[in-house]
Amino acid sequence: MANFYDRIGKKFGGYAYGSNKPRYTSEYPAGDPEKVFKDEILKLKSNQKIVLDIGCGDGKFAFELSPYFKKIVGIDNSKQLLKVAAHKLKEAKVKNLEFIFANAQKIPFPTSKFDIAINRRGPSFYPEYHRILKIGAYYLEIGIGEKDTKELKEIFGRGQNYQNWDQSRLKKDVSEFKKLGFKIILAKDLYYQEYYPNYHQIDVFLQGVPIFEDYETKKDKILLDKYIKKYQTKNGIVLNRHRVVYKLQK
C-alpha cells in the first residue's frame, strides 16, 4: 500500500498532492461518516492530550485537528506523502505537529504513551494500538466497510475486499475489540452515495484511490464504460459507499 501512495503522491504533483480532486456530490441518508468521525474526536479536545494519527498521509487531517490538542504525532509508511507533510509543516510553522516514518504494525513508541489514537482508513493492527494507549485513553477509526463500491468491483471482477461483501467488518472488528478489553462507545455502519457528473471525474477518482491498485485509464476504459452505462442516474454516475466508525476506550 505504501508503494501505491508513493506513486500517487508523485503522479499528482508532489507538494500539490490532493489538489487534483474529482468533482462529485454526496447524499448521506444516515449522516456523513467523516463528520461523525471528526465530531467524536473533537468531543475529546484538550490542550493536555497527545494524539497519534495512524496512517497520517500528507498530514491534512492532522493539520485540521492541531488547534484542539497539545500535540499530534503522525505516522505513515509512505515516504512520498511524508515529504508532502513535512513541506506543509515547514510552510505553516505549526509547532505541535510531528510526522514520522513508521510501520503501524510495530509503532516506535513505548506502551501507554498516547491519550488518543486516530485511524482514518489506515491499517487495522488493533493489539498494537491498544498497547500504545494509556489506561482510559481513546481509539477512534473511520474504515472502509465490506460493501464499499461493491457494484463497481463486481463489474471489474477485482478490487479491495473483492467478493467478501457478506462478511461484516463491523462484527469482526467488534469481536476483536472485546477480546482486547476495549470498551465500545460507538461502532456503526454508515452507507451513502456519491454522484460523479461524467466519465472524466470518476476516472480521476479511481486513479487516486486503492479500490483497484492496478487501475489504468486506458486499460480499464471498457469496464468503466460498462459501469457508467448501468449506474448512470439523473444525479450522475452513482457509487455506493460504506464506512465503519468506531470509538473505543481502553
BAFI-3210 file (N, C-alpha, C; in Angstrom, 3 decimals, decimal comma, padded with zeros to 6 digits):
// residues 250
n [1|2|3|4|5|6|7|8|9|10|11|12|13|14|15|16|17|18|19|20|21|22|23|24|25|26|27|28|29|30|31|32|33|34|35|36|37|38|39|40|41|42|43|44|45|46|47|48|49|50|51|52|53|54|55|56|57|58|59|60|61|62|63|64|65|66|67|68|69|70|71|72|73|74|75|76|77|78|79|80|81|82|83|84|85|86|87|88|89|90|91|92|93|94|95|96|97|98|99|100|101|102|103|104|105|106|107|108|109|110|111|112|113|114|115|116|117|118|119|120|121|122|123|124|125|126|127|128|129|130|131|132|133|134|135|136|137|138|139|140|141|142|143|144|145|146|147|148|149|150|151|152|153|154|155|156|157|158|159|160|161|162|163|164|165|166|167|168|169|170|171|172|173|174|175|176|177|178|179|180|181|182|183|184|185|186|187|188|189|190|191|192|193|194|195|196|197|198|199|200|201|202|203|204|205|206|207|208|209|210|211|212|213|214|215|216|217|218|219|220|221|222|223|224|225|226|227|228|229|230|231|232|233|234|235|236|237|238|239|240|241|242|243|244|245|246|247|248|249|250]
n.u [000,818|002,007|003,691|001,775|000,664|002,963|003,402|001,059|001,297|003,489|002,518|000,362|001,549|003,507|004,132|001,718|-000,058|-003,275|-004,568|-005,696|-008,495|-011,397|-014,628|-017,742|-021,006|-022,683|-024,872|-026,174|-027,843|-027,903|-026,196|-023,027|-020,194|-017,506|-017,840|-019,146|-017,072|-015,038|-016,388|-016,694|-014,036|-013,446|-014,979|-013,305|-011,370|-008,531|-006,051|-004,187|-003,806|-002,176|-002,026|-002,021|-001,771|-002,589|-001,405|-001,129|-000,688|-000,473|-000,764|-002,971|-005,380|-004,344|-003,387|-005,842|-006,828|-004,968|-005,262|-006,692|-005,509|-002,789|-000,513|000,095|001,104|002,002|002,077|003,310|003,836|004,519|006,940|006,887|004,435|004,922|006,963|005,508|003,898|005,872|006,805|004,513|004,346|006,647|006,047|003,685|004,404|003,494|003,537|002,907|002,867|004,133|005,744|006,362|008,202|007,014|006,000|002,766|002,276|004,219|004,690|006,883|006,955|006,725|004,807|001,566|001,621|000,038|-002,797|-004,923|-005,652|-005,962|-007,399|-007,676|-008,973|-006,801|-004,388|-005,234|-004,138|-004,917|-004,139|-001,644|-002,354|-003,876|-001,867|-000,226|-001,769|-002,769|-004,194|-007,643|-007,574|-008,437|-009,490|-010,125|-011,681|-012,228|-013,215|-013,111|-015,988|-017,241|-018,958|-018,343|-018,337|-019,259|-020,753|-019,261|-016,857|-017,820|-018,373|-015,806|-014,511|-012,607|-010,653|-010,399|-011,166|-012,629|-015,463|-016,010|-018,181|-020,247|-019,266|-019,276|-017,497|-017,680|-018,791|-016,754|-014,565|-015,564|-015,716|-012,977|-012,182|-013,471|-012,185|-009,657|-010,149|-011,200|-013,555|-016,556|-017,739|-018,864|-019,873|-020,451|-022,131|-022,145|-023,802|-023,691|-024,098|-022,250|-022,158|-021,019|-020,308|-019,495|-017,618|-014,871|-014,494|-015,033|-013,077|-010,719|-011,057|-010,766|-008,125|-006,769|-007,243|-007,080|-008,964|-008,831|-005,724|-004,247|-005,381|-005,847|-006,301|-006,598|-006,487|-008,643|-010,902|-013,101|-014,416|-015,066|-016,758|-018,844|-019,760|-020,635|-022,708|-024,589|-025,031|-025,649|-027,437|-030,088|-028,889|-026,235|-023,319|-023,591|-021,973|-021,972|-021,236|-019,540|-018,892|-017,252|-017,459|-015,705|-015,499|-013,621|-012,676|-009,865]
n.v [-001,214|001,204|001,688|002,193|004,677|006,229|006,292|007,620|010,059|011,170|011,163|012,951|015,375|015,890|018,186|019,281|017,342|015,989|018,146|017,669|016,897|014,903|015,982|015,705|014,956|014,283|012,109|011,618|009,474|008,603|010,281|011,987|010,098|010,950|013,381|012,493|010,978|012,979|014,729|013,108|012,852|015,520|015,876|015,104|017,004|018,747|020,705|019,289|016,782|014,187|013,080|010,279|009,927|007,574|006,356|008,850|010,060|012,781|014,566|016,222|015,897|015,896|018,523|019,859|019,120|020,077|022,580|021,837|020,156|019,173|018,020|016,431|013,456|012,171|009,141|007,238|004,983|005,786|007,340|009,355|010,744|011,626|013,420|015,416|016,160|017,141|019,325|020,956|021,425|022,915|025,210|026,104|026,411|025,229|024,349|022,121|019,692|016,590|014,481|011,154|008,498|005,298|001,922|000,814|-001,610|-002,081|000,128|002,791|003,633|003,799|001,590|002,588|005,362|007,338|009,589|009,596|007,759|007,910|006,782|006,964|005,402|003,710|001,013|-002,010|-002,856|-003,815|-004,878|-003,642|-000,958|-000,830|-001,308|001,034|002,966|004,901|003,827|004,263|005,864|006,800|005,227|005,936|005,371|005,610|003,495|001,417|-000,133|-003,474|-003,530|-001,456|000,277|-002,020|-002,777|-001,682|-003,140|-005,674|-005,502|-004,947|-007,212|-007,516|-006,035|-004,174|-006,156|-007,934|-009,835|-010,404|-009,298|-010,182|-010,619|-009,257|-006,484|-004,849|-006,512|-008,419|-006,798|-005,693|-007,966|-008,514|-006,177|-006,470|-008,744|-007,688|-006,008|-003,477|-000,875|-000,402|002,403|003,544|001,939|001,674|001,095|002,973|004,053|005,560|007,694|008,601|010,892|011,190|013,564|012,951|010,823|011,520|012,586|010,430|008,731|010,134|010,007|007,184|006,826|007,833|006,409|003,365|001,400|-000,146|-001,112|-001,442|000,089|001,478|004,079|003,760|000,943|000,029|001,180|000,071|-001,463|000,526|002,113|000,294|000,102|002,742|002,965|001,268|002,366|005,044|007,848|010,300|012,106|011,783|009,632|006,943|005,925|003,538|003,823|002,692|002,938|002,287|003,358|003,839|004,230|003,836|002,898|002,412]
n.w [000,000|000,693|-001,494|-003,433|-002,571|-002,642|-005,417|-006,227|-004,915|-006,266|-008,898|-008,867|-008,427|-006,351|-003,892|-004,357|-003,935|-003,614|-004,642|-007,073|-007,111|-007,734|-008,973|-007,355|-006,006|-002,877|-000,999|002,199|003,861|006,535|007,822|007,472|007,365|007,719|009,050|011,365|012,484|012,877|014,598|016,862|017,647|018,304|020,531|022,474|022,725|023,964|025,521|026,826|025,876|023,996|020,700|018,534|015,130|012,991|009,989|008,629|006,179|003,953|005,951|006,121|007,690|010,266|010,454|010,471|012,954|014,740|016,219|018,451|020,275|022,487|021,276|018,116|016,735|013,718|011,898|009,135|006,353|003,858|002,191|000,306|000,753|003,333|002,851|001,619|003,777|005,526|004,088|004,066|006,807|007,301|005,878|007,112|009,738|012,103|015,461|017,027|015,717|014,464|012,181|011,309|009,839|009,892|010,652|011,153|012,308|014,108|016,200|016,917|019,714|023,300|025,495|026,602|025,886|024,549|024,628|022,913|019,980|016,513|013,446|010,164|007,755|007,697|008,366|010,263|012,948|015,684|018,322|018,669|018,669|020,951|022,799|022,793|023,945|026,794|029,945|030,022|027,813|024,370|021,308|017,960|014,846|011,339|008,883|005,913|004,833|004,176|001,986|000,336|-002,708|-004,043|-006,368|-008,432|-008,232|-008,810|-011,560|-012,532|-011,705|-009,713|-007,004|-003,854|-001,068|-002,576|-003,390|-000,737|000,453|002,063|004,539|007,527|008,394|010,630|012,666|012,909|013,713|016,121|017,704|018,009|019,340|021,812|022,824|023,242|025,306|025,073|025,750|024,122|022,707|020,448|017,512|014,288|011,190|008,230|005,402|002,181|-000,764|-003,658|-006,391|-009,602|-012,134|-014,767|-017,074|-016,955|-014,358|-012,586|-013,434|-012,713|-009,955|-009,526|-010,228|-008,062|-005,718|-003,716|-004,505|-006,804|-007,084|-009,329|-011,297|-014,523|-016,811|-019,679|-020,035|-018,515|-019,586|-021,038|-019,094|-017,235|-018,767|-019,084|-016,441|-016,026|-017,904|-016,750|-014,221|-014,418|-013,377|-012,897|-011,254|-011,675|-012,108|-010,059|-007,067|-004,618|-001,265|001,716|005,096|008,238|011,597|014,548|018,091|020,851|024,213|026,248]
ca.u [000,000|002,886|004,130|000,646|000,562|004,149|003,132|000,009|001,850|004,333|001,698|-000,494|002,233|004,367|003,579|000,335|-000,875|-004,588|-005,175|-006,387|-009,618|-012,546|-015,860|-018,904|-021,905|-022,930|-026,095|-025,892|-029,126|-027,765|-025,127|-021,724|-019,288|-016,326|-018,253|-019,367|-015,736|-014,361|-017,134|-016,369|-012,682|-013,448|-015,569|-012,194|-010,339|-007,894|-004,663|-003,339|-003,800|-001,300|-002,754|-001,297|-002,523|-002,080|-001,639|-001,418|-000,575|000,154|-000,947|-004,113|-006,300|-003,613|-003,407|-007,188|-007,040|-003,873|-005,614|-007,535|-004,780|-001,441|000,411|-000,325|002,199|001,508|002,976|002,914|004,935|004,754|007,937|006,476|003,417|005,551|007,676|004,481|003,534|006,985|006,805|003,397|004,682|007,642|005,393|002,654|005,067|002,686|004,523|002,512|002,756|005,353|005,462|007,412|008,109|006,879|005,050|001,739|002,283|005,185|004,802|008,120|006,718|006,529|003,469|000,811|002,204|-000,861|-004,130|-005,869|-005,124|-006,973|-007,055|-008,588|-008,839|-005,475|-004,335|-006,004|-003,331|-005,559|-003,357|-000,593|-002,981|-004,238|-000,622|000,371|-002,706|-002,845|-005,446|-008,661|-007,412|-009,441|-009,141|-011,199|-011,360|-013,172|-012,655|-013,883|-016,855|-017,116|-019,818|-017,945|-018,231|-019,479|-021,230|-018,124|-015,929|-018,453|-018,181|-014,377|-014,046|-011,447|-010,671|-010,285|-012,209|-013,468|-016,337|-016,147|-019,172|-021,184|-018,549|-019,380|-016,272|-018,003|-018,935|-015,423|-013,753|-016,124|-015,292|-011,573|-012,106|-013,895|-011,124|-008,548|-010,544|-011,724|-014,958|-017,077|-018,627|-019,571|-019,477|-021,596|-022,070|-022,769|-023,873|-024,044|-023,917|-021,545|-022,618|-019,993|-021,017|-019,099|-016,571|-013,570|-014,412|-014,930|-011,759|-009,751|-011,251|-010,222|-006,667|-006,181|-007,633|-006,650|-010,038|-008,061|-004,353|-003,679|-006,268|-005,240|-007,362|-006,797|-006,724|-009,926|-011,956|-014,288|-015,116|-015,657|-017,899|-019,914|-020,306|-021,348|-023,957|-025,533|-025,278|-025,924|-028,727|-030,345|-027,980|-024,863|-022,903|-023,650|-021,120|-022,468|-020,108|-019,785|-017,866|-017,472|-016,907|-015,528|-014,928|-013,357|-011,869|-009,042]
ca.v [000,000|002,369|001,934|002,812|006,091|006,893|006,538|008,628|011,340|011,669|011,344|014,131|016,646|016,149|019,007|019,610|016,140|016,278|019,285|017,190|016,140|014,804|016,657|014,846|015,326|013,148|012,036|010,901|009,148|008,419|011,157|011,952|009,375|011,760|014,349|011,730|010,647|014,182|015,237|012,271|013,233|016,851|015,769|014,805|018,037|019,185|021,143|018,417|015,437|013,892|012,234|009,562|009,826|006,371|006,487|010,285|010,514|014,092|015,372|017,142|015,777|016,312|019,983|020,282|018,853|020,610|023,625|021,325|019,217|019,578|017,592|015,318|012,751|011,397|008,111|006,672|004,252|006,346|008,402|010,446|011,550|012,287|014,589|016,443|016,627|017,931|020,595|021,739|021,807|023,973|026,435|026,542|026,696|024,731|023,879|020,924|018,539|015,857|013,401|010,134|007,290|004,147|000,871|000,755|-002,934|-002,012|001,573|003,036|004,376|002,885|001,238|003,601|006,662|008,327|009,826|009,305|007,310|008,005|005,985|007,356|004,451|003,112|-000,419|-002,416|-003,660|-003,380|-005,122|-002,627|000,320|-000,973|-001,240|002,372|003,862|004,922|003,358|005,308|006,595|006,519|004,890|006,260|004,955|005,513|002,495|001,053|-001,282|-004,573|-003,338|-000,232|000,179|-003,431|-002,918|-001,369|-004,275|-006,801|-005,315|-005,043|-008,557|-007,436|-004,861|-004,346|-006,948|-008,495|-010,985|-010,617|-008,321|-010,757|-010,799|-007,965|-005,982|-004,323|-007,619|-008,998|-005,871|-005,594|-009,171|-008,335|-005,113|-007,023|-009,629|-006,856|-005,320|-002,143|-000,529|000,095|003,556|003,675|001,044|001,942|001,059|004,122|003,904|006,802|007,659|009,678|011,039|011,806|014,162|012,437|009,794|012,059|012,769|009,134|008,216|010,801|009,405|005,830|006,906|008,312|005,606|001,969|000,436|-001,013|-000,589|-001,557|000,781|002,287|004,719|003,145|-000,495|-000,254|002,030|-000,721|-001,827|001,720|002,452|-000,655|000,511|004,011|002,688|000,610|003,116|006,455|008,302|011,717|012,891|011,494|008,227|006,683|004,953|003,248|003,794|002,060|003,203|001,923|004,362|003,268|004,999|002,851|003,362|001,366]
ca.w [000,000|000,717|-002,859|-004,138|-002,216|-003,169|-006,838|-006,377|-004,494|-007,359|-010,095|-008,766|-008,289|-005,201|-002,819|-004,714|-003,723|-003,070|-005,330|-008,274|-006,590|-008,640|-008,560|-007,162|-004,917|-001,985|-000,208|003,438|004,495|007,989|008,301|006,815|008,277|008,037|010,062|012,598|012,991|013,377|015,761|018,020|018,074|018,905|021,868|023,379|022,562|025,205|025,328|027,639|025,294|022,864|019,750|017,481|013,870|012,320|008,551|008,512|004,794|003,741|007,153|006,005|008,814|011,461|010,473|010,852|014,379|015,557|017,192|019,529|021,129|022,889|020,221|017,260|016,065|012,582|011,359|007,840|005,715|002,535|002,274|-000,567|001,421|004,482|002,313|001,432|005,119|006,055|003,350|004,605|008,174|007,211|005,415|008,058|011,014|013,220|016,432|017,788|014,821|014,139|011,233|011,441|009,024|010,792|010,314|012,198|012,921|015,216|016,401|017,677|020,943|024,429|025,959|027,362|025,538|023,964|025,190|021,838|018,696|015,460|012,271|009,085|006,639|007,747|008,673|011,461|013,868|016,923|019,546|018,771|019,026|022,359|023,580|022,915|024,615|028,253|030,531|029,927|026,556|023,342|019,928|017,026|013,479|010,234|007,990|004,726|005,050|003,222|000,803|-000,363|-004,179|-004,391|-007,744|-009,305|-008,179|-009,497|-012,999|-012,826|-011,362|-008,824|-006,149|-002,405|-000,398|-003,644|-003,087|000,711|000,902|003,037|005,796|008,206|009,017|011,951|013,618|013,108|014,497|017,473|018,412|018,391|020,343|023,102|023,295|023,692|026,524|024,805|025,964|022,849|022,865|019,168|016,413|013,418|009,730|007,587|003,945|001,496|-002,215|-004,366|-007,770|-010,430|-013,272|-016,087|-017,122|-016,539|-012,916|-011,899|-013,814|-011,834|-008,632|-009,466|-010,316|-006,819|-004,554|-003,890|-004,778|-007,707|-007,050|-010,673|-012,237|-015,586|-017,578|-020,996|-019,903|-017,862|-020,141|-021,412|-017,861|-016,641|-019,627|-018,747|-015,150|-016,195|-018,626|-015,845|-012,985|-014,680|-012,853|-013,177|-010,408|-012,059|-012,011|-008,630|-006,384|-003,283|-000,350|003,018|006,084|009,638|012,504|015,887|019,195|021,903|025,347|026,849]
c.u [000,851|003,346|003,035|000,607|001,805|003,940|002,124|000,513|002,699|003,484|000,903|000,238|002,983|003,669|002,149|-000,577|-002,200|-005,284|-005,989|-007,577|-010,741|-013,741|-016,978|-019,787|-022,207|-024,295|-025,823|-027,202|-029,040|-026,657|-023,815|-020,726|-018,034|-016,653|-018,498|-018,033|-015,057|-015,063|-016,818|-014,962|-012,711|-014,174|-014,489|-011,128|-009,837|-006,469|-003,691|-003,128|-002,889|-001,979|-001,783|-002,217|-001,898|-002,428|-001,965|-001,338|000,138|-000,106|-002,161|-005,010|-005,628|-003,573|-004,771|-007,407|-006,055|-004,278|-006,280|-006,801|-003,376|-000,430|-000,221|000,914|001,593|002,530|002,414|004,111|005,111|005,716|007,535|005,451|003,979|006,392|006,706|004,095|004,622|007,060|005,696|003,728|005,680|007,000|004,430|003,229|004,183|003,616|004,170|002,251|004,123|004,971|006,655|007,147|008,082|005,846|004,056|001,690|003,244|005,530|005,989|007,933|006,442|005,065|002,870|001,342|001,142|-002,217|-005,231|-005,090|-006,258|-006,469|-008,093|-008,278|-007,423|-005,534|-004,944|-005,204|-003,752|-004,783|-002,267|-001,184|-003,406|-002,995|-000,175|-000,546|-002,589|-004,156|-006,453|-008,590|-008,386|-008,813|-010,348|-010,765|-012,543|-012,525|-013,592|-014,673|-016,790|-017,925|-019,444|-017,695|-018,399|-019,837|-020,117|-017,157|-016,511|-018,249|-016,711|-013,820|-012,823|-011,627|-010,539|-011,469|-013,144|-014,152|-016,451|-017,242|-020,217|-020,537|-018,457|-018,064|-016,557|-018,095|-017,584|-014,570|-014,243|-015,722|-013,840|-011,419|-012,434|-012,817|-009,936|-008,869|-011,001|-013,187|-015,470|-018,097|-019,475|-019,000|-020,642|-021,243|-022,765|-022,659|-024,275|-023,749|-023,110|-022,024|-021,585|-020,628|-020,677|-017,975|-015,259|-013,448|-014,306|-013,598|-010,667|-009,834|-010,554|-008,695|-006,024|-006,517|-007,260|-007,798|-009,511|-006,647|-003,695|-004,535|-005,463|-006,345|-007,629|-007,187|-008,137|-011,094|-013,230|-015,100|-015,778|-016,856|-019,105|-020,578|-021,161|-022,690|-025,012|-025,929|-025,358|-027,318|-028,917|-029,421|-026,515|-024,579|-022,786|-022,614|-021,699|-021,288|-020,526|-018,604|-018,263|-016,811|-016,881|-015,019|-014,836|-012,580|-011,127|-009,326]
c.v [001,263|002,719|002,608|004,305|006,878|007,245|007,652|010,010|011,982|012,028|012,639|015,352|016,922|016,943|019,446|018,394|016,511|017,426|018,851|016,316|016,064|015,575|015,628|015,447|014,076|013,263|011,132|010,593|009,045|009,280|010,927|011,259|010,159|012,791|013,663|011,436|011,866|014,740|014,434|012,571|014,552|016,887|015,545|015,889|018,528|019,614|020,369|017,051|015,332|012,822|011,546|009,428|008,704|006,427|007,922|010,810|011,848|015,061|016,274|017,094|016,210|017,829|020,507|020,156|019,588|021,725|023,094|020,429|019,734|019,254|016,467|014,759|011,909|010,374|007,591|005,918|004,654|007,523|009,609|011,349|012,256|013,486|015,744|017,040|017,532|019,296|021,513|022,276|022,962|025,288|026,992|026,940|026,342|024,016|022,537|019,708|017,922|014,698|012,449|008,985|006,085|003,174|000,731|-000,598|-002,995|-000,545|001,878|003,967|003,393|002,625|002,392|005,014|007,726|008,393|009,446|008,753|007,369|007,311|006,279|006,518|003,875|001,632|-000,728|-003,358|-003,343|-003,719|-004,075|-001,275|000,311|-000,775|000,192|003,378|003,767|004,265|004,518|006,119|006,079|006,144|005,183|005,933|005,178|004,591|002,189|-000,217|-002,274|-004,369|-002,093|-000,495|-001,259|-003,598|-002,643|-002,552|-005,502|-006,690|-005,448|-006,439|-008,589|-006,243|-005,209|-005,144|-007,628|-009,786|-011,307|-009,732|-008,879|-011,008|-009,453|-007,566|-005,525|-005,435|-008,243|-008,103|-005,765|-006,799|-009,043|-007,263|-005,648|-007,937|-008,846|-006,086|-003,889|-002,034|000,118|001,198|003,740|002,673|001,030|001,762|002,298|003,967|005,244|006,662|008,858|009,683|011,832|012,320|013,567|011,404|010,316|012,125|011,442|008,468|008,832|010,220|008,050|005,813|007,197|007,530|004,144|000,966|-000,620|-000,456|-000,614|-000,839|001,602|002,802|004,010|001,678|-000,796|000,529|001,252|-001,071|-000,618|002,196|001,560|-000,277|001,771|003,794|002,115|001,501|004,628|006,790|009,770|012,628|012,714|010,003|007,891|005,642|004,764|003,024|003,218|002,355|002,596|002,993|003,769|004,341|004,055|003,502|002,197|001,274]
c.w [000,000|-000,686|-003,677|-003,838|-002,604|-004,644|-007,027|-005,988|-005,585|-008,577|-010,054|-008,228|-007,011|-004,126|-003,119|-004,557|-003,059|-003,777|-006,543|-007,872|-007,622|-008,089|-008,434|-006,073|-004,101|-001,324|000,990|004,172|006,021|008,578|007,565|007,749|008,645|009,121|011,407|013,277|013,611|014,608|017,026|018,547|018,841|020,251|022,926|023,381|023,919|024,904|026,207|026,984|024,069|022,003|018,798|016,278|013,048|010,839|008,190|007,091|004,690|004,893|007,162|007,245|010,117|011,582|010,921|012,363|015,285|016,530|018,465|020,529|021,443|021,795|019,419|016,578|014,952|012,140|010,037|007,274|004,253|002,657|001,436|000,115|002,653|004,045|002,105|002,782|005,693|005,383|003,867|005,997|008,185|006,812|006,457|009,406|012,210|014,186|017,076|016,898|014,582|013,232|011,175|010,482|009,953|010,244|011,464|012,901|014,102|015,449|017,321|018,878|022,069|024,734|026,762|027,140|025,234|024,672|024,194|020,652|017,686|014,209|011,202|007,847|006,539|008,079|010,035|012,359|015,304|018,197|019,763|019,179|020,495|023,238|023,820|023,618|026,140|028,712|030,528|028,648|025,494|021,997|019,047|015,605|012,555|009,208|006,833|005,004|003,910|001,940|-000,002|-001,849|-004,684|-005,870|-008,763|-009,368|-008,881|-011,001|-013,384|-012,540|-010,478|-007,894|-004,678|-001,877|-001,394|-003,201|-001,593|001,307|001,863|004,397|006,514|008,865|010,439|012,988|013,940|014,006|015,939|018,312|018,878|019,463|021,739|023,685|023,840|024,967|026,322|025,241|024,685|023,110|021,608|018,179|015,435|011,948|009,188|006,071|003,327|000,001|-002,683|-005,811|-008,567|-011,721|-014,634|-015,944|-016,546|-015,024|-012,164|-012,239|-012,938|-010,423|-008,539|-009,594|-008,961|-005,575|-004,790|-004,025|-005,743|-007,740|-008,430|-011,718|-013,236|-016,495|-018,898|-020,872|-019,405|-018,441|-020,460|-020,165|-017,217|-017,457|-019,306|-017,425|-015,302|-016,887|-017,681|-014,679|-013,194|-014,166|-013,212|-012,368|-010,775|-011,966|-010,537|-008,202|-004,990|-002,349|000,997|003,923|007,435|010,491|013,900|016,854|020,380|023,033|025,957|028,354]
res [m|a|n|f|y|d|r|i|g|k|k|f|g|g|y|a|y|g|s|n|k|p|r|y|t|s|e|y|p|a|g|d|p|e|k|v|f|k|d|e|i|l|k|l|k|s|n|q|k|i|v|l|d|i|g|c|g|d|g|k|f|a|f|e|l|s|p|y|f|k|k|i|v|g|i|d|n|s|k|q|l|l|k|v|a|a|h|k|l|k|e|a|k|v|k|n|l|e|f|i|f|a|n|a|q|k|i|p|f|p|t|s|k|f|d|i|a|i|n|r|r|g|p|s|f|y|p|e|y|h|r|i|l|k|i|g|a|y|y|l|e|i|g|i|g|e|k|d|t|k|e|l|k|e|i|f|g|r|g|q|n|y|q|n|w|d|q|s|r|l|k|k|d|v|s|e|f|k|k|l|g|f|k|i|i|l|a|k|d|l|y|y|q|e|y|y|p|n|y|h|q|i|d|v|f|l|q|g|v|p|i|f|e|d|y|e|t|k|k|d|k|i|l|l|d|k|y|i|k|k|y|q|t|k|n|g|i|v|l|n|r|h|r|v|v|y|k|l|q|k]
***
